[in-house]
Structure formats: C-alpha cells, structure tokens
Amino acid sequence: MGEGAAEGGQEGTDSMGLDVVVDEALLSMTATTKDGAIRDLVQALTRHGRVRKDGVEEVVEGVLRRESRGSTGIGNGLAVPHDKACPRVDQFVGVFGRSVEGIPYGSVDGEPVHLFFLLLSPGTLKDQHLDALKAIAGIGRDENFCRYLREAQGVREVKDLIQEAQRR
C-alpha cells in the first residue's frame, strides 16, 4: 500500500481500492451532532484534496440525504455514513474519525457513536462501495477491534489497525 503524509494525516489505498484518510484532527472529534460529525469528516477530505472546497455542502447534503433514509449507525459505537453516487469524487475515498465523548446518532443499538468511517464513491463504483460497507460492518462486529480503535494512540496506530482488519 502506497502511503504518504498530508496535513497531519496518513493516507493510502488498501487492497479493496479504498483511499482512506486518517487525519490527526479527527482522532478527537469535537462535533456533538450527527450533522456536525459528517461535516467535519467531509472537511477533512477537502483538506486532503479528495473533495473540492466548493463541493463540501453538496457532499454533506448527499450524505445527510442517505442518513434520512435510515441511520448508518450500525452498533458497537460505529457509524458508516456514505454516498455511493457522490458527484464530487472521481475515486472511492474514505475518512476515519473518532469521538471520545460519543455522538448521539440514532444507531440501531441506541448507543452513541465513537467511530466513523465516511465513504464516498462515484456512481460507477457501486459494487466496490457495497463490498467496503460489508467489510466495515464485519469488522465493526468485532468488539475488540472497535475497542482498539477507540484506544489507539495516533494516526499511525489507527492506520495499522485498519490495514490489519482489511487483511482478515
């Protein structure tokens, strides 16, 4: 996996072809609402050049539209907000964020969300998008993995955990 640092974060492409951004600023998210968390995640993608600045609002609106059809809070403190036909991306991208306090999210288990994987893909990669959703849901059922992500110290440790989970 090719990696490089960018603005306080690490990024690269995993074996599924997902470009994941792990940004230092998102390891202690300060948002207190679902909308705020999604906005922070999209803005991180903008800082890393994955979404143009003039596209932030459109992307946030698309993700929130998807959320209005049903929460992507899948339980175990994990949410996977996404848009599988995002007009503002040319490739499949994702970003990880973590809230120490937890954010009320309307999750299936009613618990606050601490871990976020925001996924965006152009409409041409729907199968790849669905495969990534399934993979994240699978690793999200692993309570130990979620605990390790909540306790990880820094970008490198989070990135290593994500890569390890994808190799399973």
C-alpha positions in Angstrom: 0.0 0.0 0.0 1.5 3.3 -1.0 1.4 5.8 1.8 2.3 9.4 2.3 1.7 12.1 4.9 -0.5 15.0 4.2 -1.5 17.8 6.6 -1.2 15.9 9.8 -2.6 12.6 8.4 -1.7 9.4 6.7 -3.4 8.1 3.6 -3.2 5.4 1.0 -5.1 2.7 -0.9 -5.9 -0.7 0.6 -6.5 -3.9 -1.2 -10.2 -3.0 -1.9 -9.1 0.1 -3.7 -10.4 2.4 -0.9 -8.4 5.6 -0.4 -8.6 6.1 3.4 -7.6 9.3 5.1 -6.7 9.2 8.8 -6.4 12.8 10.0 -4.9 13.7 13.4 -7.6 16.4 13.9 -10.3 13.7 13.6 -8.9 11.4 16.3 -10.6 13.7 18.9 -13.7 15.0 17.1 -15.4 17.8 18.8 -18.7 17.7 17.0 -21.7 17.0 19.2 -24.3 16.2 16.4 -24.6 13.8 13.5 -24.6 16.7 11.1 -21.5 18.2 12.7 -19.6 14.9 12.6 -20.4 14.4 8.9 -19.4 18.0 8.1 -16.0 17.5 9.9 -15.3 14.3 8.1 -16.1 15.9 4.7 -13.9 18.9 5.5 -11.0 16.6 6.3 -11.4 15.1 2.8 -11.2 18.6 1.5 -8.0 19.3 3.4 -6.5 16.2 1.8 -7.6 17.1 -1.7 -10.2 14.4 -2.1 -13.2 16.8 -2.3 -13.0 20.3 -3.7 -13.8 23.1 -1.3 -16.7 24.3 -3.4 -18.2 20.8 -3.1 -18.4 20.5 0.7 -22.0 21.5 1.1 -23.2 19.2 -1.8 -21.3 16.2 -0.3 -22.7 16.9 3.2 -26.2 17.2 1.8 -25.8 13.9 -0.1 -24.6 12.0 2.9 -27.4 13.5 5.1 -30.0 12.6 2.4 -28.8 9.0 2.7 -29.0 9.2 6.6 -32.6 10.4 6.3 -33.5 7.0 4.8 -32.1 5.2 7.8 -29.2 5.7 10.3 -25.9 4.2 9.3 -25.1 3.8 13.0 -24.6 0.0 12.9 -24.0 -0.6 16.6 -20.9 -1.2 18.7 -20.2 2.6 18.7 -19.6 2.5 14.9 -21.3 4.5 12.0 -20.6 4.3 8.3 -22.2 7.4 6.7 -21.8 7.2 2.9 -22.9 8.2 -0.5 -22.4 5.6 -3.3 -23.1 8.1 -6.1 -21.3 11.2 -5.0 -20.8 13.7 -7.9 -17.9 15.4 -6.2 -15.4 12.5 -6.2 -13.7 10.7 -9.1 -12.4 7.8 -7.0 -13.6 5.7 -4.0 -12.5 7.6 -0.8 -13.0 7.2 2.9 -12.1 9.0 6.1 -11.9 7.8 9.6 -12.9 9.8 12.7 -13.2 9.2 16.4 -15.3 10.9 19.1 -14.1 10.3 22.6 -17.3 11.5 24.1 -19.6 9.8 21.6 -22.3 11.5 19.4 -26.0 10.7 19.5 -26.6 9.1 16.1 -29.8 7.1 16.1 -27.8 3.9 15.9 -29.5 0.5 15.8 -28.4 -0.2 19.4 -29.4 3.3 20.6 -25.8 3.9 21.8 -23.7 7.0 20.9 -21.2 6.6 18.1 -17.5 6.9 18.7 -16.0 5.6 15.5 -16.9 6.9 12.0 -15.9 5.6 8.5 -17.3 8.1 5.9 -17.3 6.5 2.4 -17.8 8.4 -0.8 -17.7 6.9 -4.3 -18.7 8.0 -7.8 -21.8 6.2 -9.2 -19.5 4.0 -11.3 -18.1 2.1 -8.3 -21.3 0.9 -6.6 -20.2 -2.7 -6.3 -16.8 -1.7 -4.7 -18.7 0.6 -2.4 -21.1 -2.1 -1.2 -18.1 -4.5 -0.7 -16.4 -1.9 1.5 -19.6 -1.4 3.5 -19.9 -5.1 4.1 -16.2 -5.3 5.2 -16.6 -2.4 7.6 -19.8 -3.9 9.0 -17.9 -7.2 9.5 -15.0 -5.6 11.4 -17.5 -3.5 13.3 -19.0 -6.6 14.9 -15.6 -7.3 16.4 -15.8 -5.7 19.9 -12.1 -6.0 20.4 -11.3 -4.2 17.1 -13.6 -1.4 18.0 -12.1 -1.1 21.4 -8.6 -1.0 19.9 -9.7 1.8 17.5 -11.1 3.8 20.4 -7.9 3.4 22.4 -5.4 3.8 19.6 -2.7 6.5 20.1 -2.2 8.5 17.0 -2.6 8.3 13.2 -0.1 5.5 12.6 -1.7 3.1 15.1 -5.2 3.8 13.7 -3.9 3.2 10.2 -2.2 0.0 11.2 -5.4 -1.3 12.8 -7.4 -0.5 9.7 -4.9 -2.2 7.5 -4.8 -5.3 9.7 -8.6 -5.6 9.7 -8.7 -5.4 5.9 -6.2 -8.3 5.6 -8.5 -10.6 7.6 
